[in-house]
Amino acid sequence: MKSRFVSPSSIVLVFLLGCGAFAQGVATNPRPKNEATGVAITPVLSWTPGRFVAEYAAGQHGNGHHVFFHTNQSWVSDGVLNYPLGTQFGHFRADTDSWSSADPVLGTGTALDVDTVYYWKVVEVNEAHLDSPWAGEMWTFRTIGPKAANPRPADGETAVALDVTVTWTPGTEVAYSPNGGHDVYFGTNQSDVTNASPGTPLGVYVGRQDANEYSPGGLDMETSYYWRIDEVNNASGTVTGDVWSSTTAGYTAANPSPEDGLLVGELYDSSVDVSLSWKAGAHAAETLGHDVYFGTNFDEVNELSSTDPDPNDVYKDRQSGASYELSGLGLDATYFWRIDEVNSVHPDGMWKGEVWSFTASSGVVFYPSPGDGEKQVSIEKILSWSAGYGATSHDVYFGTVSPPPFIGNQNQETYDPGRMQKGTRYYWRIDEHNVTGAQQGNICTFMTTNQTPTYPGQVGVVAKPYFVDWAKEITNYNTTNLDANGWPQVDFTIFQDLRLVAEWAEGIDDPEAYRPDYSGTYKCSFTGQASISRTWGVGTIQNVQYNSGTNTTTFDLVLPTPAAGQMMNLQFSNTRRTAASPTNSGITNLKIMKPGYAWDTTQTFTDDFLKTFNSVKFRCWRDATWSAHPYPDVQEWSERKRADECPAAWTGVSDGKLESMPWEYVIQFSNETGVSPWVSVPISSTDDYLYQLAAYLDNNLDPNMDFFLELSNEVWNTGDSEVGVWNQDDAAARGLTGYENYGRRVTEMAQIFETVLGAGSLHNRVKVILAGHHVCLMGCYPNNLVESLNYIDDTFGPPKNYIYTIATAPYFTASPVISTGTVDELLDACVDNLTDDMALRQEWINVANSWQLPGGACTYEAGFHTPCCSNLTNLNNQITMHRVPRAYEVLKYNYDETWFGLGAAMANHFTLSGAAHRYGFWGATDDVKYPDRNFKLQAVRQIVGDLTCDYNDDGIVNFADYAQLASEWGGSGVTDLNGDRTVDSDDLLKLMLDWMWSE
């Protein structure tokens, strides 16, 4: 069904053409049309006069139509009445609503120049009217040149009759037979019409003629035809014409006037007269060929036929001409009309037309948005309306009381009230100003939503992927006697501690003592031979087998259901790398595949982790694990971690290499998930390292994927970070401050990456980050992030040429009640801390905007900062507050109200998964198998607009969805599903999660 409403583009068009023109004092409807071409060199200019103009009479020297006409655009646009009459300033006065430049009394008295652009405007004057004069808009046209011009049908015209005769205005140089004429080309192939000549007719050359018209004969319906007229003068040659086109009519009526969706009106009467017209369909009868339907009800106009009962007089009878006159139409109403084409001698007989509309306006606004009574309106909604007929400006009234207070007068048809309050009723009214005064609008009201706005594509996460091969996560080998790839060359042990913090000392931090389930059978293998035993901890070694043909040992490691004191120490003794090696020579290629995966699987990342990660549509992911050598040691590309090394080497525990995850896995994980990486490179990297890394990313990362580029992690930290110390020492050697040196190296890194990736890659393929301490944006002088920006600006030029975004870490905490508060009091304190921090967050945004950084301000980390700092007092409540439904609302408030709502850009959450303990509860979840058990990941999912778990369809993902799902699955029969010896809401949650992750 066709829309019943005026399209936004139509409204804009009407407003632009009409607000300063219709039903006012200015002249309108210029002839020749504005921007016309091919105008005769002795034109008669005419216009529709303004409503109040007084015609010239003796003794009234100012009254009448003042025409400004010249080839000098500024003389016309700036022309005023006190310019003297005459050619010097192009100022003339016409007695009527037309003027000829060739008139020796009123005009220049000469013909215009050929092929020249002229500008003109009309100022209407009535010395007795307070609003006089009325200066019209400036119009323009180009006179005829040597080319043929003014095609009829017009270039691009549609609904052209099948028996059309095409005409044109001859060019100035054409000669007629026998010395020349018009070479006519006509056909359906644009290329042929463009390239044909008399010698190469291509089937479209019609011939040479003197007449400036051509009748091609019966044309096909709904077909585009192309035509060209070359002007020939045997003395001066041929002037090749432009290629014009037009499309023939179809069966139905077309080209309605008023245009579909147009605004018409009358400011001085209570009704308006409107003339309907249209282009006839191809086979409509010349007499009595058009059935006209008209009314205020769309459905009636759309569905009625000429033979149906018609109590509302919608059918207006059958007409001969393609027009219909309407009179006395009421204002402030939308009207619909339809033209059916008929021909009693045609086999088909009748062709139903589409429904068109126009709105008759008295001058008040229409189509307000939000509409009156609308609910669930976004708190970031920008109010809009369609201008009333003849409106020149708008008085805006807006507020939470009725009548709403006056805001101001403006020209725009939108008003941004800023971020509104959730769940609040607002009132607004728009009064229109026009030549009659102010037209008061109606008061509209709406209710804002209680739901949080969404920010798709703006949330990233810090995440360490979970590997299928558990050996990639076991980081403690008890020997430093390693080969070049980090594999032990002697007997050794590996140690994995799964105990809760601080189970080995004064007690478990987590009041629930929640343990992710690591139980099951691990399929293990390595190259070489060894005697394998568990020296202490948990786990059973089974099915040890050695294949001499492949020199491979396989075995099973069976871990029990999580229990207190879960840790494991495996001893590899009597090791032999090959059958010919001596004992105590070590092994290589140790793999410990997690339960459910074969020992020879090629899968890299676990299904549970991928499901959890992919359950949120993250913008990017970050693995910030870089450290630094002691200054002045540097990091070479050859020293990077590699995927073919012993995984224990990644942490630097055994071989002294810098902590990191191999780039191979960074790229693989990004390519598999389609999520951009946030790349952190060592602070001590050499230029060669950066060149090599840039090329490696360019060649291996999905070419359609961008990536973020950061120099190390928290370079500002010179207290307990080797990264910050390295930068500070390097800065001192260069005579710079730490932040100046950081800005220098980040910019050099950007230049290197642009050199490798090519011009234009910055801010597109690679987005460079400048990160700082949250409280040291400007307030820790002389060491603050703005100092970095100033140094870049002074040394390299505008930072916006290199830096995509500045990044901070706006954590929030429960201070000052962290040691005493209940769960609710702690969450209240978090909200207060977020509210207090809004001013500083806004400063970050303002600084990014003031430097015109394309990526604005973002976070490299963010989230709860409670618990923190080994504070054991009130620790149970500090951890429990993460596990109650209200944590969902607090985290949403953090991202919505105090970050994105302030105008910030992307935010990285820290982290995807992590346990609960005295040092922090950073993870959005604490178990990738059951990611929603702590509510925080749901908040992130809602912030990015992913409502795939909105089971009760209320526009939000929360505990109500679990209850809905549990009821659908027979929740009344729920028992102790989670093994905590109680039957409560947690069992409903586990029911939902077990079902969701089994899908």
KAMO-V798971 format. One record per backbone hydrogen bond with DSSP energy under -0.5 kcal/mol. NH is the residue of the N-H (numbers start at 1). CO is the residue of the C=O. Records with the same first field share a line. If there is no record, write none. Layout:
BEGIN
NH=CO ; CO
END
This chain:
BEGIN
11=7
12=8
13=9
14=10
15=11
16=12
17=13
18=14
19=15
21=18
22=18
24=21
28=48
31=46
35=140
36=33 ; 140
38=143
39=142
43=40
45=43 ; 99
46=31
47=97
48=28
49=47
51=24
53=50
54=125
57=60
60=57
63=60
64=54 ; 125
65=94
66=64 ; 123
67=65 ; 92
68=66 ; 121
69=67 ; 90
70=119
73=71
76=72
77=73
78=74
79=76
83=80
86=91
91=86
92=67 ; 90
94=65
96=98
98=96
99=45
101=43
103=100
107=103
108=101
109=101
110=101
112=41
115=144
116=113
118=141
119=70
120=139
121=68
123=66
124=122 ; 134
125=64
129=126
132=129
133=124
134=124
135=133
136=122 ; 134
139=120
141=118
142=36
143=116
144=39
148=229
149=169
152=167
156=245
157=154 ; 245
159=248
160=247
164=161
166=164 ; 214
167=152
168=212
169=149
170=168
172=145
174=171
175=232
179=176
181=232
182=209
183=181 ; 230
184=182 ; 207
185=228
186=204
187=226
190=188
193=189
194=190
195=191
196=192
197=200
204=201
205=201
206=184 ; 204
207=184
209=182
214=166
216=164 ; 214
219=162
222=249
223=220
225=246
226=187
227=244
228=185
229=242
230=183 ; 228
231=239
232=181 ; 230
233=237
234=179
236=233
237=233
239=231
240=238
244=227 ; 242
246=225
247=157
248=223
249=160
253=339
254=279
257=277
261=357
262=259 ; 357
264=262 ; 359
266=361
272=329
274=326
276=274 ; 324
277=257
278=322
279=254
282=250
284=281
285=342
289=319
290=319
291=340
292=290 ; 317
293=338
294=314
295=336
298=296
301=297
302=298
303=299
304=300
308=305
313=310
316=292 ; 314
319=290
323=321
324=276
326=274
329=272
331=270
332=360
333=360
335=358
336=295
337=356
338=293
339=354
340=291 ; 338
341=351
342=289
343=349
346=343
350=348
351=341
356=337
358=335
359=262
360=333
361=264 ; 359
366=386
369=384
373=445
374=371 ; 445
377=447
381=378
383=381 ; 415
384=369
385=413
386=366
391=388
392=433
393=433
394=410
395=431
396=394 ; 408
397=429
398=405
399=427
407=396
408=396
410=394
415=383
417=381 ; 415
420=379 ; 418
423=449
424=421
426=446
427=399
428=444
429=397
431=395
432=439
433=393
434=437
437=434
439=432
440=438
444=428
446=426
447=374
448=424
449=377
455=943
458=455
460=458 ; 907
461=620
462=909
463=461 ; 622
465=463
467=465
468=604
469=604
470=468 ; 592
472=469
473=470
474=470
475=473
477=475
478=493
482=480
483=487
486=483
489=481
492=572
494=570
495=476
496=568
498=496 ; 566
503=500
505=502
507=502
509=501
510=501
513=510
518=516
520=559
522=520 ; 557
523=521 ; 593
524=522 ; 555
525=591
526=553
527=588
528=526 ; 551
529=576
531=573
532=530
533=571
535=533 ; 569
536=569
538=567
540=558
542=556
545=554
547=552
548=546
550=547
551=547
552=547
553=526
554=545
555=524
556=542
557=522
558=540 ; 556
559=520 ; 557
566=563
567=565
568=496
569=536
570=494
571=533
572=492
573=531 ; 571
576=529
581=578
584=575
585=575
587=488
588=527
591=525
593=523
594=468
597=594
601=598
606=466
610=606
611=607
612=608
613=609
614=610
615=611 ; 612
616=613
618=616
619=459
621=676
622=461
623=678
625=623
633=630
635=684
636=634
639=636
640=637
645=642
646=485
649=646
650=647
651=648
652=649
653=648
656=652
660=650
663=641
665=662
666=662
667=663
668=664
669=665
670=666
671=667
672=668
673=669
674=670
675=670
676=619
678=621
679=677 ; 708
680=678
681=679 ; 710
685=682
686=635
690=686
691=687
692=688
693=689
694=690
695=691
696=692
697=693
698=694
699=695
700=696
701=697
705=702
707=765
708=677
709=767
710=679
712=681 ; 710
717=714
718=716
722=720
724=717
725=721
726=722
727=723
728=724
729=725
730=726
731=727
732=728
733=729
734=730 ; 731
735=731 ; 732
736=731
741=737
742=738
743=739
744=740
745=741
746=742
747=743
748=744
749=745
750=746
751=747
752=748
753=749
754=750
755=751
756=752
757=753
758=754
761=758
763=766
764=761
765=761
766=761
767=707
768=766
769=709
770=805
771=769
772=807
776=773
781=778
783=780
784=782
785=776
786=777
787=784
788=784 ; 785
789=785
790=786
791=787
792=788
793=789
794=790
795=791
796=792
797=792
801=798
802=799
803=799
804=768
805=768
806=856
807=770
808=858
811=809
812=863
817=814
820=817
821=817
826=822
827=823
828=824
829=825
830=826
831=827
832=828
833=829
834=830
835=831
836=832
837=833
838=834 ; 835
839=836
841=837
842=838
843=839
844=840
845=841
846=842
847=843
848=844
849=845
850=846
851=847
852=849
853=848
855=804
856=853
858=806
859=906
860=808
861=808
865=812
870=918
871=868 ; 918
872=870
875=872
878=874
879=875
880=876
881=877
882=879
883=880
884=881
887=884
888=885
889=885
890=886
891=887
892=888
893=889
894=890
895=891
896=892
897=893
898=893
900=895
901=895 ; 896
902=899
903=900
904=899
905=857
907=458
908=859
909=460 ; 907
910=862
911=462 ; 909
912=462
914=925
917=915 ; 920
920=917
924=911
925=912
930=927
933=930
935=932
936=934
937=924
939=935
940=936
941=937
942=938
943=939
944=940
945=942
946=941
947=945
950=947
951=949
953=950
958=956
961=958
962=958
963=959
964=960
965=961
966=962
967=963
968=964
969=965
970=967
971=966
973=970
974=971
977=975
984=982
987=984
988=984
989=985
990=986
991=987
992=988
993=989
994=990
995=991
996=992
997=993
998=994 ; 995
999=995 ; 996
END
